[in-house]
Amino acid sequence: MNDADAAAMEASLAAVADACVDIRHALFDRFFAAFPDRRASFMIVEASSRRMTDETLQMMLGLAKGEGWVWPLVAELVFTHRADGPLPIAEYDAFIDMTVDVLAVAAGTAWTPETATAWQCHADALKVMIRKARAEWESAMPAGVPQRAE
Ligand code: HEM
């Protein structure tokens, strides 16, 4: 748990809320610009962009606060985010980094070096946790995704 990090992160979230910026629009524009083929995977971006953005922020803040619910949520995320196979780690990394980037832009002058360090630290911790969850699922279910009956 890191109280100073959590306080800095919450202050930046409050600044973005005060500025009435909904960061998911810039986030998804950037994500689809980087991974244009992924656009077709989303049935209802208007709905999923809210939850994906919220949960990514919550997971990083939860890690700063030492919250025990982060690990089971990440384990579920990695299990459900599969189609023909697991989602590439590079896409998780990019999505997390882009979330912090768009938050920084939206926070404007409220974004301090301490804020940047706090978000980056917990963004990196989230990336490590995703890799750990991936490894544990692969070890628990080496056969991978069950085949769908036709
Ligand atoms: C830490 C990162 C992420 C979190 C917390 C997260 C979370 C979520 C959540 C909660 C949903 C359900 C949305 C709903 O019920 O409307 C969802 C859906 C989805 N996510 Fe993510 N996600 C993450 C990263 C990614 C990445 C990197 C991709 C890459 C393409 C992705 C692709 C999708 C897709 C395709 C859906 C289904 C959307 C739809 O059918 O409209 N997610 N995600």
Residues whose N, C-alpha, C, O or C-beta is under 5 A from the ligand:
A	BS01	HEM	R38 S41 F42 M43 I44 V45 A47 S48 R51 M52 E55 T56 E91 Y92 F95
